[in-house]
Amino acid sequence: MTVSPEYQVLVNDEEQYSLWSADRPAPDGWHQVGVRGSKEQCLHHIEQVWTDMRPRSLRLAMATTG
């Protein structure tokens, strides 16, 4: 029986998301969001929450310049 790898969802300070192997620590600058599971489950979560692909700093700059 093969065990499917488990993944986790990470986010950085620019609110960009990434899929990461659950058995590895998050790299510097990235933080766990608490979602773990199959690759498909994690990708589904990212698809639901990451609706604006622009980095956070760009979104904020655009909001203040109108």
Contact map, one row per residue, 1 for C-alpha under 8 A:
111000000000000000000000000000000000000000000000000000000000000000
111100000000000000000000000000000000000000000000000000000000000000
111110000000000000000000000000000000000000000000000000000000000000
011111000000000000000000000000000000010000000000000000000000000000
001111100000000000001000000000000000011000000000000000000000000000
000111110000000000001110000000000001111000000000000000000000000000
000011111000000000111110000000000001111001000000000000000000000000
000001111100000000111100000000011111100001000000000000000000000000
000000111110000011110000000000011111000001000100000000000000000000
000000011111000011110000010001111000000000000000000000000000000000
000000001111111111000000000001111000000000000000000000000000000000
000000000111111110000000000011100000000000000000000000000000000000
000000000011111100000000000011000000000000000000000000010000000000
000000000011111100000000000000000000000000000000000000111000000000
000000000011111110000000000000000000000000000000000000110000000000
000000000011111111000000000000000000000000000000010010100000000000
000000001111001111100000000000000000000000000100010000000000000000
000000001110000111110000000000000000000000000100000000000000000000
000000111100000011111000000000000000001001100000000000000000000000
000000111100000001111101010000000000000000000000000000000000000000
000011110000000000111111000000000000000000000000000000000000000000
000001110000000000011111100000000001000000000000000000000000000000
000001100000000000001111100000000000000000000000000000000000000000
000000000000000000011111110000000000000000000000000000000000000000
000000000000000000000111111000000000000000000000000000000000000000
000000000100000000010001111101110000000000000000000000000000000000
000000000000000000000000111111000000000000000000000000000000000000
000000000000000000000000011111000000000000000000000000000000000000
000000000001100000000000001111100000000000000000000000000000000000
000000000111100000000000011111110000000000000000000000000000000000
000000000111000000000000010011111000000000000000000000000000000000
000000011110000000000000010001111110000000000000000000000000000000
000000011110000000000000000000111110000000000000000000000000000000
000000011000000000000000000000011111000000000000000000000000000000
000000011000000000000000000000011111100001001000000000000000000000
000001111000000000000100000000000111110011000000000000000000000000
000001110000000000000000000000000011111111000000000000000000000000
000111100000000000000000000000000001111111000000000000000000000000
000011100000000000100000000000000000111111100000000000000000000000
000000000000000000000000000000000000111111110000000000000000000000
000000000000000000000000000000000001111111111000000000000000000000
000000111000000000100000000000000011111111111100000000000000000000
000000000000000000100000000000000000001111111110000000000000000000
000000000000000000000000000000000000000111111111000000000000000000
000000000000000000000000000000000010000011111111100000000000000000
000000001000000011000000000000000000000001111111110000000000000000
000000000000000000000000000000000000000000111111111000000000000000
000000000000000000000000000000000000000000011111111000000000000000
000000000000000000000000000000000000000000001111111000000000000000
000000000000000110000000000000000000000000000111111110000000000000
000000000000000000000000000000000000000000000011111110000000000000
000000000000000000000000000000000000000000000000011111000000000000
000000000000000100000000000000000000000000000000011111100000000000
000000000000000000000000000000000000000000000000000111110110000000
000000000000011100000000000000000000000000000000000011111110000000
000000000000111000000000000000000000000000000000000001111111000000
000000000000010000000000000000000000000000000000000000111111100000
000000000000000000000000000000000000000000000000000001111111110000
000000000000000000000000000000000000000000000000000001111111111000
000000000000000000000000000000000000000000000000000000011111111100
000000000000000000000000000000000000000000000000000000001111111110
000000000000000000000000000000000000000000000000000000000111111111
000000000000000000000000000000000000000000000000000000000011111111
000000000000000000000000000000000000000000000000000000000001111111
000000000000000000000000000000000000000000000000000000000000111111
000000000000000000000000000000000000000000000000000000000000011111
